[in-house]
Amino acid sequence: QVQLVESGGGLVQPGGSLRLSCVASGSIFSINSMGWFRQTPGKERELVASITSGVNPNYADSVKGRFTISRDNARNTVYLQMNSLKPEDTAVYYCNGLITTPWHGSRNYWGQGTQVTVSS
């Protein structure tokens, strides 16, 4: 099976920075794409950033210029560098991967989530 594990969340003051990491492990044939989503209670889950095997990252307008997504294909790891954090960025951040395995083909996998809180 495939497991995604996030790390790097926490409490930070407005204007601060955090770096989230997500490592995919298991019997992985290939990773088509990876990304970060976030969600707050009562709100729909929204895409924050995503990246394929190519150099073509995508960002939500609300984080463009502040967040940077990167991917280490050899280590099956995706990162989210978050700078100039705002209280509106407070959410549970989930790692997502569209991953192909020998047993199940291509599927979406989700991490457990990591809490990011931006507050004074």
Buried (B, 14 or more C-beta within 10 A) or exposed (E): EBEBBBEBBEEBEEEEEBBBBBBBEEEBEEBEBBBBBBBEEEEEBEBBBBBBEEEEBBBBEEBEEBBBBEBEEEEBBBBBBBBEBEEEBBBBBBBBBBBBBEEEEEEEBEBEBBEBBBEE
